[in-house]
Amino acid sequence: MDIRTQSAVFASLVGLALGLSMLLRPGRTRVVTLYSVFALTVAGYYLSLFFTGIFPSPTYPWVARVAVGLTILLASAVPFTAVAFFLEFLGVSKGTYMLGRRLALLSAVFGLAVAVTPLAERTWARFAIGVWILGTLLTSVSLLLHRLRSQESRIERFRLMYLAIGAGASILFTALDLIDRRYDIPLPPLGPILSTLYLFFLAQTLLRLRLMDLHELLGKIASQTVLAIILAAVFTVLTAWVQQNTSLFIFNTVVAAFVIIILMEPLRVKVEERVVAIFFRERFELLRVLSALRARMATVIDISEVTRMMLDAIHETGRATHTSVYLLAEDRPGYRLFDSRGPPPENVLDTAAARGLLLAAASGQKAVLLENVEHRLQALKLQAAEGKRQRDEIKRLQDTRAALLQMKAGISVPLVGNDRVIGFLNLYDERVPEAYASDEIALILTVAERLATVLENSKLYEKIRERDRLAALGEMAAGLAHEIRNPLGAIKGAAQCLDPKQLPGEDGEFLEVIVEEVNRLNGVVTAFLDYARPLKQNFGPTDLNEVVTRTMRLIQNDVPAQMELAVQLDLTLPRVDADAEQLKQVLINLVQNAVQAIGGVAGRITVSTVKPDRFGDFRGTPEFVEVHVSDTGPGIPSDQHPHIFVPFFTTKQKGTGLGLAICQRIVKNHGGNISVQSRPGEGCTFVIRMPALPAEQPPVERPPTEGTPFPATRPSAALPLPPMEVQETPPPKAPEPKSKRDRKRKAG
């Protein structure tokens, strides 16, 4: 058996295995079925070549005649099945589809006419049918090239380019094999080998949508080939010298099997590492860096440090032109850019933009890839989606694609903590359409999981630090207040014993200044003690609308006449578990700050309650409600935003810098957060965000300690406030009944 016959039987067996494996797949599509028929036809052609080689014409004339006829018939059927497969695979227009099918059918008819007639014995007839078959196969290549030119997606262009090059190489070397057989030219029989590899590549293209997975597959084929050569060398060394000694051959074969089993796993790992390091150097570096990051991130608690370390390490590998981390914003619904490398992406990802990513995370998707989103979008558009579900999916995919482009992300991994998305890790390599293989994505997911853990641990660590700081501050405050108030009392008492009217000149005014400054210093000490001492809270189901209404009723007389105080209430607002007295203190402080910010000019202060969309949460997580305190003052410069909640930071001439710090502490003790939204010259808005009680949850009974929560009544019904402007957002109306029976029932 010569090398041509051996290569033919190899191609037939592999083609048969590929065709049957795809044919036996559950839920196969039409394109998979056509591929199976194509692969089985190619396998039959090479099997008939095998029989032609082992049954020569002089020795077995009738068998050789049948084998030649089958070879011609199956060879003419190859273009028919190939064109049918590529027409379905590419989804060409109806006119092109009919033309290609007719051309392929004509090829099969010509082949049948030659195979069953004496023309099969004529060399010129076989040569002519061979040229016709190769020309018809080139139709498949032309279909690929035509789709390649009209394709907009870079990913699909690369995929089609690989398929066209592979098809052209297979046809070329198959033609060289025919010339070799006709004129006995000493050429290696590469046609069967390339045809088999191309069939395998087509199968992987149908099963894998990503080009990087195909690159990874080629790397694995190379590593497995090297491993097979090494293990074959081991077996040869241990068995070749035995010669005719059967018992020794069996013994050495068993020994060789044990050696191969022992060496298999470590050799496989080392060979794969070296193949990746040699042929995919940047990918090898990224895998090494990601593996090292997993260990280093476990020892870091500071989120800024771990983010900087991770982004620097990934960016230095050269495998990402853009890397970024987005974290949940505290000042608005959405995500804010925390840190990035490369050209900076958008600073804020708002609610609407992130909705598609959040839906993907809620469905259990670990990572969102831009190329997968684009491929799915193109597939849905080709299907001419008419149903509502398909239209909704197209809208969701378009939103997801827009969010990925906004963050400059080729792959975006949601950072999940406490059953909600707290951020995103994004990587993108704009130089290639599919930059990351499956093993790289697996390591990226591991690193993102570690990053989410560090985020949660960092929050817990900050809470512990805050608790310890306040404990130390409380101990210091008690002693400091005692040491300061005693001499202050003596100074104030001595000053008040003097009569300012009996002092000449400006001495009386100086005495009044002494008393005034002593009172101010005493107020600073009192505020310091209020901030440092533990809060005594009385939690209970509380209506925020009621708290806002009563607080504004209390403070409206302190608002200057030239300022307008407005209240906007959302009547669908759920209750919160809160201490109403402390929330009243927060609102009074914020409104007073707004009054001082506006100054002596006309202005407007608006206090509103809002029920925002659930954002970043999975099912089962609590809802949130918000209270907004807005003013039309001069606003707060952006460089002061990080400091306004820091104790003793103030921009007022006589302020203590503890008012907003106390507000933040109260809100955080309620499980919420307070943030500021402001631009110079555009006013300022403070947003209080708190978790809501579930609607079905019964009232929580707590032992009363101090204070009484407000009763749960609606402000519009309980407390009309004529001096203020109150706007209520009514609950949504029930839909009108559509059927006649429903109309009659409603009318009755």
C-alpha angles and dihedrals in degrees: 000000000000128000093262092057092046092050090048093053090046092053092046094052095046092045090049091051093048094048095048094044092054092042091055095051112118117246094010119180128229093262090054090050091051090049090053091052090048093050093046090050092052089047090051091050093054091043090056089049087053092054090046089056097048096042106053118198099243093054101036106022099169095041090048090050092052091046091051091049091049091048092053093044095049092042089055090048092055095074090045093056093037094054091044090053096047093045089056094039094053097038094224126187121281094253094052090044093056093045093051093047092051092049092049092046090051089054091053091049092051091049092050091049091054097040098056097039133068087261087086087074093053117093095210092052093051091047091049094050089047092054090047092050093049090048091051090049088055086065088072090053090049090052090053092048092048091052089044091058094048096043117110099188114087090210093056091045091057092046094050091045091056091048093049093049091048093048092048092049092049093050092046096052092042088056090050089052090055090051090047092053092048100046101021094240110172098243125144112254097246096149096083092043095050093042090053093048090049091052089051091049090050091051091051090047089057093047099039123048095190125084092206089060088055090050089050089050091054089050091052091049089053093048093046090050092053090046092050091051092051093048091045088053090052091051092046094051092050097045110026097077094054093079111171100354101111098186092048090047091054091046093050091046090057090047091049090050091053092047091049092049091050094047097040102086101040091042091050092052094047095045093049090049092051094045091051091045092051102040101025104033099162091045091051090051092051092050090050093048094047091050090051092047092058091061096041095049092058090069099049125084102173111092094208092053096046092047093050091047093049097045093046092050095049094043093050092057090069091229095109128047091185127034125167144160122214121194132193109277118234097199099053142008105278142048127293127209107256101179138339146178126216124019106355117251126214113310096224132034106199131207098268094047095050097045095095092050091048092051089051090051092047090053090057099260108153096198137011116219121200094216092053091050092050092046092051091047091052092048092052092048091051089052090057091230113221104164123093092239092055092046090051090050091050090051091049092048091049090052090048092050091049091051092050091050090047090054092039090237127156088177123019121191117196114228105222123198129162091358094303136093106255097175150329134254110209132192128177136173107192093189096072131033097228109027105168131059125213096264090050091050090051090055091045089055090051092050091048090051090052090048091053089050091051089051092054093043090049091055091050090048091051090051091052091048091049091050092050091045093052091047091054090043091052093053091048093045094056094054094039094051091051093049093047102040096052095061090037090057091049093049093048093046092050092048093049091052089064118079110228090206092061093053116090126238118337095347091095092054090050089054091054090050089054092054093044094050092046089054090049092050090048088053090053090052091048092050090047091053092047090053095046102043120084114265118249104214134184108198124196141140102298133186108224091200089058092048092050093047096050093043093051090047088054097047102035094092090057092056112096116251094244091060123080119220114203131182123201116187132191105215092199091064114130121224125265132215099244150128105256095201093056092046088052089054090052093050093047091051093049094047091048090051089051091051091051091046093053091046122186097335129093116276147142132249118195125192113190138171118219136185103208126201115273102262128190093353129125122217114289096033119117126264122241133223128200139209116202122199109191132178137180095230128127093282131228122284113246093239089062096052095089092051107042093090093046112108115258094012108129140152094199122101094231101021125125096212092228103097098084091036089058091046091052092048092051093048093047090051086057090056093254139099139232124215140170131234113192146139125190110269094010102082129246137269126197113202121204111194120190136170115257127225115249112258093236095047115110118234114284112239114214128173108260115244109163133347130012126253117237117261116258100253130136113255095222091060100037109036119026109194111197097178091057131063108241120188119184126201105217121219116262115277120245114254117265114256112255105197125075090240091055091049091052091046091051092047091049 
